[in-house]
């Protein structure tokens, strides 16, 4: 889920919010209560890798035992 930065131009309160891309924009400031929030353009979040890792050996073809010899 992406993180969005919001700014209230009246009280200058800034905060981050985790939202789905399909969620509506937030309008009401949680600090002052005015409905003037603006979503900021951000640099985006970093990539989070989960699992055992991403190594060259993870993508090599695995051989099924000994290679077949043709006579």
Secondary structure, 3 states (H helix, E strand, C coil): CEEEEEEECCCCCEEEEEECCCCCCCCCCCCCCCCCEEECCCCCCCCCCCCCCCCHHHCCCCCCCCCCCCC
